[in-house]
Amino acid sequence: MLRWLEAQIDPFERNKIARPPDGLWRFYWHFVRPVWPVFSLVLFLDLLAALTEVALAKFVADLIDLLKGITTPASLFTDHAGLLLWMAFVVLLARPAIFVAYELTKNQVLSPPFQTRVRWQRTATCCGRASVSSRTTLPDVWPTS
């Protein structure tokens, strides 16, 4: 499973190794553009994770309000079963699933291959290899597999 996740970004892709443009944002976009869908997915999952944190705080506040207003403990479960089941779903299933997806996407799909890709492209352009088109043209000291 992790191998599939790590293979979503090819760090040694050589279709277009070119000198990055001048300017900070254009420089960033030069490297982010080929993998922007993964960045968008990480941002979306991070948003969902933040929303589940807010929902968790709201659930605690709602639970305190419910506990203040009940007359008997048995009425809590009979009167508010739907809300309690929804809280249990978010806390026990949705939140852990979102956090696992976020961490896998960030740490397996994005971070290592993206950083390697940026380093590879910068090395290729700094060493005068901006026109590298295949692995067979690389010196023997660079990995070819």
Secondary structure, 3 states (H helix, E strand, C coil): CHHHHHCCCCCCCCCCCCCCCCCHHHHHHHHHHHHHHHHHHHHHHHHHHHHHHHHHHHHHHHHHHHHHHCCCHHHHHHHCHHHHHHHHHHHHHHHHHHHHHHHHHHHHHHHHHHHHHHHHHHHHHHCCCCCCCCHHHCCCCCCCC
